[in-house]
Amino acid sequence: MTLNFYFSTKKRQKESIEKKQEKSNSLEELKLILSPFNIFIISLIVAGSLLLLLVGYVMWNDVTVWAKEFDLIFFGSRTSEAISLGIGLNVIHYYLMGILFVFSALIVFLLKRWNYKTKN
């Protein structure tokens, strides 16, 4: 009877150790995912996507409501509109910033993965 108790407690101890290791592994993976560098990459992608959505909305609105042409939408003056922010930005500037944010995040992410693979 004591021998059976000994084996059952060893089995429970082993199971509890395995559960703790699984929890610590998942916590380490979460820490890797939510690292400051990854949050920076995600914020660049979100900012670029929001800028591109804004450009898409402005273009759609100008084409459907005002019947403007694309060259006037991209390069036209918008000093009286909210998109210019009072500093003379055109839609092409927002478009280029959005593309720059998304591609720079992609390049940084790929360089980070390449650097990680070469170290291991």
Secondary structure, DSSP 8 states (H G I E B T S, - for coil): -HHHHHHHHHHHHHHHHHHHHHHHHHHHHHHHHT-HHHHHHHHHHHHHHHHHHHHHHHHHHHHHTS---HHHHHHS--TTSGGGTTTT--HHHHHHHHHHHHHHHHHHHHHHHHHHHHH-
